[in-house]
Every structure is written in C-alpha cells, then in structure tokens.
C-alpha cells in the first residue's frame, strides 16, 4: 500500500489533504539524497567545465568524461530536473545559473568540496553517523571511518591539504579585519596557534611591519607552511613551528592568535588549548580568540555549522559568553570584544 512506501516514493494521489500533500512533498525533498550525490558526481566528472567548453551533446560528454553513455544520460536527466543543467534540445545540454556558479573562481573551495573524488566527500560521509553523534555527544567520524578525523588528517595528504585550504580561505577573508580591528602598536610578537600555513599571520604582519611572529601547527603541515611563508615577502619576520596546541606552546609572545580552532573541539579540549595559551603568553600579553558568531540573520547557517562541528569533530559553535566561561577555567579573564562584518568577533583575554 502507498502508506507503507518510503517517503520519496509516496504516491501523490494517495494523499487527500492539500496540507498533508504539501508537507509530504516538502518532507520528500528534505530526505532526498540522490540530488546531492548527483551534483558531486557531475563535479567529479567535470561536466560543468565540459559543457562550458562546448561539449553539449550527451555522447560527447560521455566520451570526454569517461562515463557510461546510458548512465550519464540518466544522471543528466536528474540534474536537469534539479536545475543544474538545462536541455534546450533532446540530448543537448546547457549551463544554468546554478552550474555557472560552480565555475566561478570565487567558489573554488566549494567546487573542491563537492568533488565526489575528493576528501570533502569523506568528511561529509560522517553525517551517516549522526545518530551516534546525537546519542553520545561525540564525533561520528570514527564510527563511520574507523579512526578520528585528526588521525585521518595526519595520515592523508589530500585531506590535510584540502582542510588546510578551507581554513586558509577563512583566514584570507578575516585577516584584513583582524589586522585592522585591533591595536597592534604596542605589540612586537605574535604566535598564530593552529594557524595552518600562516595565512592569518601573513595578513597581520603585512599590515604591521614592526611585528614578527610564528605560526604553530602539526609537523605534517611544515612543507606547505614553509613554502607559503618563504614566498610571502615577510623575510625573517615569520617562521613555522611544528607542534600541537594540546601540548606546551612556545613562550614569550605578546599576542597568541587562536582563530577558528576552538569550534573544532569539545569543551574540555577547548579549555586545555586555552590553558596552554595562558601558560605561554607573555605576562602582560593577550590571547585573541577569532570566531564567527552568527547573529539572528545567520542563525540557520550557525545551526548547520554547529551540527557539522558535532558530527565531524565533536566540537561546537559557541556564544561569546561560552568562550568567557572556558577562558576563565583556563586561567584567563576577558579584556575586550571587537565585532566585525558577517559575524566576525575578536575576543581578547589576559592572564587572570
């Protein structure tokens, strides 16, 4: 009977109430997995690029992408219905504003994330363990993949490079505001804690030539970080330090930057990271926590990021007051807050 069929296959005629009918259609759209995987498959096959370059016939697309012709037509049929492509004539395909967005250089990281052959899919497959995450309050990644995300990160170069590029993209966006929104005049040295290849440090040091500093991240990041810093035009003012922010940090720096790090960790580990910062920062120094705190206009995105943090890493998005509580546990006291555009906030802490 129709009422026993899985939701995507409920027969519309079997639902008599217009309200129920609308709700059923909306629910079916919510649980659809075919479309997200179809889009990822199209990205992996480079279909938007091929169509842009003039291969608009189904046969040409199959030959150029290495796909089975019949299976590709079936994929394209679904993607046309989803709005990723148009079919102006039978068997011929064209771009739509949606597929054109995939080709925009500003969406390069999103395009890489959506590649079914890339590490972004492995990360997103952790959502398959969301039930485990919600039941336990812990990351689903090891339940799905057999080991913690950070173990994968250290062992898998493609995953490390991809995740690093994603975080660097955030740093390139926020770096100018961090550099301009804090009084760096009395500061001489900066340590970017968990700063990847050093994109945020580069932004700060470039804007303030009197500063010198270092970026600390796992030793596996060293080749990419040293290559980036050597070409960044900072000379001897910037260097890479291999290490873990869960262990004792280099001491004596006036400012420790902690940008989009704490959101990746549960409370107990976030306190541990902040405690390491409190131990290492100069006596009169500051710890600057850089986060994106979505307001009401970003509430939907914030909820999505929060669920992603839980499922993938066991972390969480936090309000400023929550950071203050964690900082107090770590031996730090709040000294200020600076709000930037698009929810960016810089929280300033000193030793208690």
LOTORGU-542844 format. One record per residue (C-alpha): x, y negated, z negated. Coordinates in Angstrom, 3 decimals, decimal comma. Layout:
residues N
<c1:X; c2:Y; c3:Z>
...
***
This chain:
residues 352
<c1:0,000; c2:0,000; c3:0,000>
<c1:1,083; c2:-3,575; c3:0,641>
<c1:1,233; c2:-4,466; c3:-3,051>
<c1:3,876; c2:-1,768; c3:-3,547>
<c1:6,187; c2:-3,066; c3:-0,837>
<c1:9,329; c2:-5,030; c3:-1,728>
<c1:8,624; c2:-8,752; c3:-1,688>
<c1:10,323; c2:-9,560; c3:1,626>
<c1:8,004; c2:-7,058; c3:3,286>
<c1:4,694; c2:-8,038; c3:1,672>
<c1:2,104; c2:-8,334; c3:4,414>
<c1:0,792; c2:-11,881; c3:4,573>
<c1:-2,727; c2:-10,612; c3:5,349>
<c1:-2,792; c2:-8,669; c3:2,105>
<c1:-2,644; c2:-11,880; c3:0,050>
<c1:-6,038; c2:-13,557; c3:-0,063>
<c1:-5,412; c2:-16,581; c3:-2,281>
<c1:-3,741; c2:-19,531; c3:-0,465>
<c1:-1,894; c2:-20,424; c3:-3,667>
<c1:-0,668; c2:-16,873; c3:-4,115>
<c1:0,196; c2:-16,686; c3:-0,432>
<c1:2,358; c2:-19,815; c3:-0,664>
<c1:4,006; c2:-18,533; c3:-3,824>
<c1:4,739; c2:-15,162; c3:-2,260>
<c1:6,338; c2:-16,781; c3:0,781>
<c1:8,452; c2:-19,009; c3:-1,450>
<c1:9,484; c2:-16,032; c3:-3,558>
<c1:10,418; c2:-14,023; c3:-0,477>
<c1:12,622; c2:-16,914; c3:0,668>
<c1:14,280; c2:-17,098; c3:-2,750>
<c1:15,297; c2:-13,438; c3:-2,759>
<c1:16,401; c2:-13,253; c3:0,890>
<c1:19,992; c2:-12,002; c3:1,159>
<c1:20,034; c2:-11,458; c3:4,914>
<c1:20,468; c2:-15,125; c3:5,794>
<c1:23,471; c2:-15,936; c3:3,560>
<c1:25,286; c2:-12,836; c3:4,769>
<c1:24,318; c2:-13,542; c3:8,384>
<c1:25,799; c2:-17,045; c3:8,086>
<c1:29,004; c2:-15,638; c3:6,594>
<c1:29,197; c2:-13,117; c3:9,437>
<c1:28,781; c2:-15,888; c3:12,007>
<c1:31,581; c2:-17,871; c3:10,372>
<c1:33,877; c2:-14,828; c3:10,291>
<c1:33,192; c2:-14,192; c3:13,996>
<c1:33,846; c2:-17,896; c3:14,734>
<c1:30,517; c2:-18,172; c3:16,549>
<c1:30,097; c2:-21,934; c3:15,994>
<c1:33,552; c2:-22,580; c3:17,474>
<c1:32,873; c2:-20,286; c3:20,424>
<c1:29,558; c2:-21,965; c3:21,230>
<c1:31,156; c2:-25,389; c3:20,899>
<c1:33,873; c2:-24,317; c3:23,348>
<c1:31,324; c2:-23,320; c3:25,987>
<c1:30,727; c2:-19,624; c3:25,373>
<c1:26,967; c2:-19,844; c3:25,129>
<c1:25,947; c2:-16,544; c3:26,732>
<c1:25,359; c2:-13,574; c3:24,434>
<c1:27,687; c2:-11,371; c3:26,463>
<c1:30,459; c2:-13,964; c3:26,417>
<c1:30,064; c2:-14,384; c3:22,687>
<c1:30,250; c2:-10,632; c3:22,105>
<c1:33,402; c2:-10,288; c3:24,201>
<c1:35,111; c2:-13,288; c3:22,614>
<c1:34,232; c2:-12,351; c3:19,037>
<c1:34,861; c2:-8,620; c3:19,325>
<c1:31,303; c2:-7,814; c3:18,284>
<c1:28,955; c2:-5,088; c3:19,458>
<c1:26,740; c2:-6,810; c3:22,089>
<c1:23,429; c2:-5,413; c3:20,865>
<c1:24,209; c2:-6,019; c3:17,195>
<c1:25,354; c2:-9,560; c3:17,948>
<c1:22,094; c2:-10,393; c3:19,737>
<c1:20,183; c2:-9,168; c3:16,705>
<c1:22,356; c2:-11,310; c3:14,432>
<c1:21,841; c2:-14,344; c3:16,662>
<c1:18,089; c2:-13,780; c3:16,739>
<c1:18,021; c2:-14,091; c3:12,964>
<c1:20,333; c2:-17,108; c3:12,944>
<c1:18,120; c2:-18,885; c3:15,483>
<c1:15,115; c2:-18,331; c3:13,232>
<c1:17,160; c2:-19,648; c3:10,298>
<c1:18,177; c2:-22,790; c3:12,188>
<c1:21,917; c2:-22,167; c3:12,514>
<c1:21,677; c2:-21,889; c3:16,308>
<c1:19,146; c2:-22,791; c3:18,996>
<c1:18,228; c2:-20,628; c3:22,003>
<c1:17,370; c2:-23,085; c3:24,816>
<c1:17,133; c2:-20,215; c3:27,323>
<c1:16,873; c2:-16,445; c3:26,792>
<c1:20,275; c2:-15,094; c3:25,808>
<c1:21,932; c2:-18,522; c3:25,751>
<c1:22,744; c2:-20,313; c3:22,518>
<c1:23,444; c2:-23,857; c3:21,391>
<c1:24,574; c2:-25,589; c3:18,246>
<c1:22,170; c2:-27,248; c3:15,828>
<c1:22,951; c2:-29,919; c3:13,214>
<c1:23,489; c2:-27,072; c3:10,742>
<c1:26,135; c2:-25,268; c3:12,792>
<c1:27,681; c2:-28,611; c3:13,765>
<c1:28,167; c2:-29,279; c3:10,055>
<c1:30,242; c2:-26,100; c3:9,838>
<c1:32,595; c2:-27,570; c3:12,444>
<c1:33,069; c2:-30,855; c3:10,591>
<c1:36,620; c2:-31,114; c3:9,238>
<c1:35,195; c2:-32,558; c3:6,031>
<c1:33,570; c2:-29,160; c3:5,440>
<c1:36,729; c2:-27,117; c3:5,994>
<c1:36,718; c2:-25,728; c3:2,459>
<c1:33,042; c2:-24,805; c3:2,711>
<c1:33,715; c2:-23,089; c3:6,036>
<c1:36,559; c2:-21,122; c3:4,447>
<c1:34,311; c2:-20,177; c3:1,517>
<c1:31,656; c2:-18,857; c3:3,893>
<c1:34,045; c2:-16,662; c3:5,881>
<c1:32,983; c2:-13,041; c3:5,340>
<c1:36,602; c2:-12,015; c3:5,920>
<c1:37,870; c2:-14,441; c3:3,275>
<c1:38,313; c2:-14,375; c3:-0,510>
<c1:35,282; c2:-16,609; c3:-1,044>
<c1:33,000; c2:-13,651; c3:-0,418>
<c1:34,837; c2:-11,564; c3:-3,020>
<c1:34,260; c2:-14,335; c3:-5,534>
<c1:30,575; c2:-14,658; c3:-4,688>
<c1:30,013; c2:-10,908; c3:-4,891>
<c1:30,444; c2:-11,343; c3:-8,644>
<c1:26,846; c2:-12,587; c3:-8,577>
<c1:25,897; c2:-8,940; c3:-8,120>
<c1:26,854; c2:-8,506; c3:-11,773>
<c1:24,809; c2:-11,439; c3:-13,061>
<c1:22,654; c2:-9,123; c3:-15,167>
<c1:25,819; c2:-8,065; c3:-17,003>
<c1:26,819; c2:-11,719; c3:-17,480>
<c1:23,434; c2:-12,723; c3:-18,877>
<c1:23,235; c2:-9,700; c3:-21,172>
<c1:26,756; c2:-10,123; c3:-22,550>
<c1:27,553; c2:-13,810; c3:-22,088>
<c1:30,768; c2:-12,778; c3:-20,342>
<c1:32,127; c2:-12,874; c3:-16,809>
<c1:30,610; c2:-10,387; c3:-14,366>
<c1:33,757; c2:-10,338; c3:-12,218>
<c1:35,458; c2:-7,357; c3:-13,935>
<c1:32,175; c2:-5,423; c3:-13,982>
<c1:31,963; c2:-5,828; c3:-10,190>
<c1:35,619; c2:-5,732; c3:-9,133>
<c1:37,301; c2:-3,740; c3:-11,891>
<c1:39,529; c2:-6,488; c3:-13,291>
<c1:39,304; c2:-10,089; c3:-14,489>
<c1:39,307; c2:-12,900; c3:-11,950>
<c1:42,649; c2:-14,218; c3:-13,171>
<c1:44,265; c2:-10,792; c3:-12,717>
<c1:42,978; c2:-10,816; c3:-9,138>
<c1:44,224; c2:-14,384; c3:-8,748>
<c1:47,754; c2:-13,428; c3:-9,729>
<c1:47,828; c2:-10,297; c3:-7,573>
<c1:46,068; c2:-11,506; c3:-4,408>
<c1:47,900; c2:-14,242; c3:-2,494>
<c1:44,907; c2:-15,042; c3:-0,268>
<c1:42,652; c2:-15,516; c3:-3,291>
<c1:45,262; c2:-17,649; c3:-5,043>
<c1:45,775; c2:-19,890; c3:-2,017>
<c1:42,033; c2:-20,224; c3:-1,445>
<c1:41,221; c2:-21,049; c3:-5,063>
<c1:44,163; c2:-23,436; c3:-5,191>
<c1:42,970; c2:-25,233; c3:-2,064>
<c1:39,493; c2:-25,559; c3:-3,564>
<c1:40,845; c2:-27,118; c3:-6,749>
<c1:43,215; c2:-29,339; c3:-4,768>
<c1:40,225; c2:-30,587; c3:-2,794>
<c1:38,613; c2:-31,669; c3:-6,055>
<c1:41,858; c2:-33,368; c3:-7,105>
<c1:42,108; c2:-35,285; c3:-3,822>
<c1:38,558; c2:-36,569; c3:-4,372>
<c1:39,008; c2:-37,576; c3:-8,008>
<c1:42,695; c2:-38,518; c3:-8,070>
<c1:42,298; c2:-42,150; c3:-6,950>
<c1:39,659; c2:-42,779; c3:-9,632>
<c1:41,769; c2:-41,171; c3:-12,348>
<c1:44,756; c2:-43,225; c3:-11,217>
<c1:42,770; c2:-46,474; c3:-11,189>
<c1:40,450; c2:-45,908; c3:-14,144>
<c1:42,993; c2:-45,510; c3:-16,952>
<c1:45,589; c2:-47,902; c3:-18,357>
<c1:48,830; c2:-46,243; c3:-17,285>
<c1:51,030; c2:-49,281; c3:-18,015>
<c1:52,241; c2:-48,103; c3:-21,462>
<c1:52,728; c2:-44,515; c3:-20,238>
<c1:56,035; c2:-43,189; c3:-18,932>
<c1:55,488; c2:-39,433; c3:-18,552>
<c1:52,599; c2:-37,161; c3:-17,527>
<c1:52,069; c2:-33,397; c3:-17,637>
<c1:49,266; c2:-32,074; c3:-15,404>
<c1:48,152; c2:-28,935; c3:-17,256>
<c1:46,863; c2:-26,214; c3:-14,930>
<c1:47,265; c2:-28,640; c3:-12,044>
<c1:47,872; c2:-26,150; c3:-9,241>
<c1:50,174; c2:-27,549; c3:-6,591>
<c1:50,099; c2:-31,061; c3:-8,066>
<c1:47,510; c2:-32,997; c3:-6,040>
<c1:46,222; c2:-34,932; c3:-9,068>
<c1:49,736; c2:-35,658; c3:-10,342>
<c1:50,623; c2:-36,919; c3:-6,875>
<c1:47,682; c2:-39,354; c3:-6,922>
<c1:48,627; c2:-40,746; c3:-10,326>
<c1:52,368; c2:-41,039; c3:-9,679>
<c1:51,848; c2:-42,546; c3:-6,225>
<c1:49,684; c2:-45,303; c3:-7,710>
<c1:52,076; c2:-45,974; c3:-10,607>
<c1:55,733; c2:-45,902; c3:-9,518>
<c1:57,035; c2:-46,296; c3:-13,087>
<c1:55,691; c2:-42,850; c3:-14,038>
<c1:57,370; c2:-39,473; c3:-13,831>
<c1:55,822; c2:-36,126; c3:-14,573>
<c1:55,379; c2:-32,420; c3:-14,039>
<c1:52,628; c2:-30,034; c3:-13,072>
<c1:52,285; c2:-26,809; c3:-15,050>
<c1:50,668; c2:-23,721; c3:-13,596>
<c1:51,268; c2:-19,989; c3:-13,320>
<c1:54,659; c2:-18,992; c3:-11,882>
<c1:52,916; c2:-17,438; c3:-8,866>
<c1:51,932; c2:-20,958; c3:-7,762>
<c1:55,558; c2:-22,143; c3:-7,632>
<c1:56,217; c2:-21,669; c3:-3,874>
<c1:53,203; c2:-23,734; c3:-2,800>
<c1:53,667; c2:-26,356; c3:-5,537>
<c1:57,357; c2:-26,880; c3:-4,870>
<c1:56,723; c2:-27,154; c3:-1,136>
<c1:53,969; c2:-29,717; c3:-1,713>
<c1:55,933; c2:-31,791; c3:-4,228>
<c1:59,090; c2:-31,784; c3:-2,128>
<c1:57,153; c2:-33,338; c3:0,745>
<c1:55,071; c2:-35,713; c3:-1,363>
<c1:57,589; c2:-38,551; c3:-1,346>
<c1:57,950; c2:-38,609; c3:-5,126>
<c1:61,612; c2:-37,599; c3:-5,217>
<c1:62,869; c2:-36,682; c3:-8,684>
<c1:59,781; c2:-38,147; c3:-10,331>
<c1:57,740; c2:-34,916; c3:-10,049>
<c1:58,538; c2:-31,269; c3:-10,670>
<c1:56,791; c2:-27,941; c3:-11,156>
<c1:56,912; c2:-25,973; c3:-14,414>
<c1:55,849; c2:-22,331; c3:-14,419>
<c1:53,838; c2:-21,255; c3:-17,429>
<c1:50,421; c2:-20,649; c3:-18,957>
<c1:48,320; c2:-23,236; c3:-20,759>
<c1:47,312; c2:-20,487; c3:-23,178>
<c1:50,916; c2:-20,441; c3:-24,420>
<c1:53,087; c2:-23,236; c3:-25,905>
<c1:53,475; c2:-26,145; c3:-23,479>
<c1:56,461; c2:-28,380; c3:-22,686>
<c1:56,643; c2:-31,112; c3:-25,323>
<c1:57,186; c2:-34,850; c3:-25,377>
<c1:54,910; c2:-36,050; c3:-22,568>
<c1:52,945; c2:-39,239; c3:-23,202>
<c1:49,825; c2:-38,006; c3:-21,410>
<c1:48,574; c2:-34,485; c3:-20,772>
<c1:46,019; c2:-34,236; c3:-17,957>
<c1:43,518; c2:-31,367; c3:-18,164>
<c1:41,399; c2:-31,600; c3:-15,012>
<c1:38,579; c2:-29,125; c3:-14,273>
<c1:40,330; c2:-26,492; c3:-16,359>
<c1:38,110; c2:-26,119; c3:-19,410>
<c1:34,985; c2:-25,416; c3:-17,352>
<c1:36,614; c2:-22,133; c3:-16,298>
<c1:36,874; c2:-20,838; c3:-19,876>
<c1:34,591; c2:-19,856; c3:-22,760>
<c1:34,640; c2:-21,998; c3:-25,886>
<c1:37,245; c2:-20,021; c3:-27,820>
<c1:39,740; c2:-20,194; c3:-24,959>
<c1:38,950; c2:-23,857; c3:-24,277>
<c1:39,824; c2:-24,613; c3:-27,913>
<c1:43,051; c2:-22,660; c3:-27,530>
<c1:44,005; c2:-24,675; c3:-24,432>
<c1:43,257; c2:-27,963; c3:-26,177>
<c1:45,204; c2:-26,849; c3:-29,247>
<c1:48,234; c2:-26,176; c3:-27,047>
<c1:47,831; c2:-29,706; c3:-25,697>
<c1:47,576; c2:-31,162; c3:-29,218>
<c1:50,764; c2:-29,344; c3:-30,205>
<c1:52,693; c2:-30,529; c3:-27,153>
<c1:51,651; c2:-34,154; c3:-26,595>
<c1:53,854; c2:-36,948; c3:-27,953>
<c1:52,796; c2:-38,163; c3:-31,444>
<c1:51,206; c2:-41,331; c3:-30,064>
<c1:50,223; c2:-39,719; c3:-26,769>
<c1:46,894; c2:-38,877; c3:-25,229>
<c1:45,146; c2:-35,819; c3:-23,812>
<c1:42,884; c2:-36,742; c3:-20,880>
<c1:40,145; c2:-34,251; c3:-20,009>
<c1:38,830; c2:-34,848; c3:-16,479>
<c1:35,475; c2:-33,289; c3:-15,654>
<c1:32,391; c2:-33,831; c3:-13,522>
<c1:29,377; c2:-34,238; c3:-15,768>
<c1:26,322; c2:-34,253; c3:-13,525>
<c1:23,581; c2:-36,595; c3:-14,659>
<c1:19,879; c2:-36,276; c3:-14,002>
<c1:20,352; c2:-36,862; c3:-10,285>
<c1:22,791; c2:-33,937; c3:-10,159>
<c1:21,011; c2:-31,650; c3:-12,626>
<c1:20,267; c2:-28,948; c3:-10,051>
<c1:23,902; c2:-28,763; c3:-8,925>
<c1:25,097; c2:-28,768; c3:-12,518>
<c1:22,853; c2:-25,811; c3:-13,346>
<c1:24,209; c2:-23,942; c3:-10,323>
<c1:27,846; c2:-24,673; c3:-11,228>
<c1:27,176; c2:-23,622; c3:-14,815>
<c1:25,773; c2:-20,267; c3:-13,725>
<c1:28,709; c2:-19,823; c3:-11,344>
<c1:31,166; c2:-20,559; c3:-14,170>
<c1:29,492; c2:-17,969; c3:-16,376>
<c1:29,242; c2:-15,253; c3:-13,748>
<c1:32,647; c2:-15,682; c3:-12,162>
<c1:34,815; c2:-16,726; c3:-15,104>
<c1:32,831; c2:-16,577; c3:-18,321>
<c1:33,132; c2:-20,376; c3:-18,531>
<c1:30,555; c2:-23,142; c3:-18,697>
<c1:29,735; c2:-26,728; c3:-17,790>
<c1:29,643; c2:-28,969; c3:-20,873>
<c1:28,321; c2:-32,327; c3:-22,019>
<c1:30,812; c2:-34,887; c3:-23,410>
<c1:29,673; c2:-34,167; c3:-26,949>
<c1:30,524; c2:-30,487; c3:-26,483>
<c1:34,057; c2:-31,402; c3:-25,407>
<c1:34,382; c2:-33,580; c3:-28,506>
<c1:33,456; c2:-30,616; c3:-30,715>
<c1:36,010; c2:-28,368; c3:-29,008>
<c1:38,662; c2:-31,074; c3:-29,255>
<c1:38,019; c2:-31,523; c3:-32,974>
<c1:38,504; c2:-27,785; c3:-33,515>
<c1:41,815; c2:-28,089; c3:-31,674>
<c1:43,103; c2:-30,955; c3:-33,827>
<c1:42,179; c2:-33,828; c3:-31,513>
<c1:39,990; c2:-36,886; c3:-32,023>
<c1:38,056; c2:-38,797; c3:-29,361>
<c1:39,505; c2:-42,186; c3:-28,417>
<c1:37,505; c2:-43,191; c3:-25,375>
<c1:35,490; c2:-42,278; c3:-22,316>
<c1:35,607; c2:-43,628; c3:-18,781>
<c1:32,826; c2:-42,850; c3:-16,313>
<c1:33,445; c2:-42,841; c3:-12,574>
<c1:31,408; c2:-42,181; c3:-9,465>
<c1:29,444; c2:-38,982; c3:-8,814>
<c1:29,511; c2:-37,847; c3:-12,438>
<c1:33,288; c2:-38,067; c3:-12,897>
<c1:34,299; c2:-38,644; c3:-16,513>
<c1:37,683; c2:-39,006; c3:-18,204>
<c1:37,605; c2:-38,144; c3:-21,906>
<c1:40,518; c2:-39,497; c3:-23,942>
<c1:41,791; c2:-37,699; c3:-27,048>
<c1:44,612; c2:-38,253; c3:-29,528>
<c1:46,097; c2:-36,136; c3:-32,267>
<c1:43,871; c2:-36,144; c3:-35,347>
***
